[in-house]
């Protein structure tokens, strides 16, 4: 497994120029996550109208994998319904190999339906970094559960 | 390098391993060191031919294991310049520090008493004191450090006045700083405080004579000094050991057990409840014999030469910031740094791809990480088996990381 597979250009691009940075005043859901092992931190604000995520704002600090994953996630969930987002969370987990399922996804490329996010598939060959990539997603789940 | 220890590398089987098809470059001894065959063989031999529970059996194997355990205690005592009855074996430095915090602190501290720590402490010398402070109503005070990462002795002098406990590191596991512990111990003792030294990084790397340090208790681990995991040492001044209650009760730490109460075995056995890690103690003694055969002065000089070299070479890398004293004086072989544009975890992953093992994170010292304003740093640390070529590999790996991340 080469480092170039882990550090794809699209990941480095999101790390250097993270999308949807900031806060949402009076947000409808909020989550905070940290990875105490390495100090990665994510703070997530969501605006939700009816059943749709209409706004996403993120702040955080940490490694390229956690911050790029957060940035890509913010793009992926914007405009999606909560049902679609739940589905996305499961697919991301499947791609990270932390969840099994018989949803007909290509076992070699379970990330193929995830667009840009598929670039993170290389992370699963680096077990200690899976937590970094997953942090924004567990934060998202927590935000939705506690809203 | 004046000190060439490269011949020792053959004693460490793990150094011949390939990591991602590259020869291993091990730069994380401050977390845990690798083991020479001499240590592995000593433990293997005990398990294979002389193993029986210590003190309990009137049979040959038990007697042989008991003798090996007590002989290990004597080796440890010699290594730090004390007598065997002042050496209590523990599970590691963490359990040694907890046994002082609980065994002494719970019985002598009260409302409003002050425990002085430093901002350089590892969590092992912070959290137990926080817990004891919560039980007793004592308060914590932290000694700051100066802009050049040395202990702020003026501030310390003010803080120790009236303090009941002073618990300080012998060497920072993040900054590499070696504070003047003897001077600090003298200042603290003058005000009547109990002086506890976390020597987990100090004893493996620098010659230590406990009498010269002048502390009341000193703790260290075996696994950071070529020995096995699961073994540590609590050294104590005898009158302080007498003031301390056992932190754990159980077998072998009693002289008599009645239905309602018990009396304790002699010191140090009263602080060693249950079957002790005696095979690990024998491994630690083998590690100390190994270090003695090199000579601790030589070990320290070797660390210092590698540190000087690494500090010079790392300074050549643009955007690299070192957190710690700028030269190797009173400084151990631990260098923490950050690089602009590349997070420490990414540095560690990229270096691992080159076969280079370093640590990234807060190094179990979050108060320190907050103080220096770097929630995570990359850390390299040296020991007897490291060679200048390891520093070359590190520098080349860091250049590769900059290229991969396109940092200019």
Interface residues (C-beta under 8 A of the other chain):
Chain A: X2 X3 X4 X6 X7 X12 X16 X37 X38 X39 X40 X41 X61 X62 X63 X64 X65 X126 X129 X132
Chain B: X341 X342 X343 X344 X345 X346 X349 X350 X353 X360 X361 X362 X369 X375 X376 X404 X405 X406
